[in-house]
Amino acid sequence: MEKSSYRTYKTFIFFQPDLEKNVVLELLKKYYKILASKNSKFCFQNLGTKLLSYPIKGFSSATYIQVTYTGNGELVSDISRQLSLNESVIRHITLKKEKN
């Protein structure tokens, strides 16, 4: 990836609330490896378990993880595809930070 094409993104991942902390960490290692392989700068932040505004896939709460990273659209697509395939992820959303 060319550094000039890097943008900053935030992906919010909502995991099933009944997952143990070590299971969530193991799942996040997969995304860590993807980001590291693309030379992305990134930061994971556990926002805790929170109530959802409405049930998603039968869950009324979820464990929120925020991932802030640099990359391009291809990297965002890769991460999104992997999150969609994971049954422990009940929802995810990616936001692009606007240029100043």
Secondary structure, DSSP 4 states (H G I P E B T S, - for coil): --GGG-EEEEEEEEE-TTS-HHHHHHHHHHHHHHHHHTT--EEEEEEEEEEEEEEETTEEEEEEEEEEEEE-HHHHHHHHHHHHH-TTEEEEEEEEPPP-
